[in-house]
Amino acid sequence: MPAMLSLYEMGCLLLLQRTFTREFIEERWVRRAYQHTNQGVLVSVQIALVHAMAEGARMTLILSDMLHSARSNLDFLVPVLSTLAWNILVRVGMLDRALAIVTCGRRTPTRCSLLLQEVKYSMGLPRFFVVLAIVLARVLSRNPMLLVGEETAAYAILAIFLAETLRITDGLSRVH
């Protein structure tokens, strides 16, 4: 799952980068029209949203698998820990190095891929606001926070949150 979602992110990143280059950079009349504006913000927001959607999909896949299976064990730790390991490998540049080797140097990190690495610190947490909103709505409507027998889902969300916190903490320690 982590590799597939990373491929999704990289594919979207490539599409965004090529589209922006073709539509804004290569077209002289468009460059002139947007000369005194900050059209680069559009690409930055799209890159951030691509990662936010991937993170939301990751949590949805983990929780939907748990809620649709009859098991109530700690199987959710496999995708959570594999995602954490994958993120560490991506963060230290292993994916970029591997892609550079496989493509004989044609695929090197771009500003867009570097921006994607930076937005991973800020765009991983918003998915937890949805969970918080659901819990708050259940509490305000005088329902239990969790469905009976779904305590493992709470453990999974907590594990995903802790993995995200570890990733953010790792990133902040590299900055300082």
ABEGO torsion letter per residue (X at the ends): XAAAAAAAAAAAAAAAAAAAAAAAAABAAAAAAAAABBAAAAAAAAAAAAAAAAAAAAAAAAAAAAAABABBBAAAAAAAAAAAAAAAAAAAGAAAAAAAAAAGGABBBBAAAAAAAAAAAAAAAAAAAAAAAAAAAAAAAGBBABBBGAAAAAAAAAAAAAAAAAAAAAAAAAAX
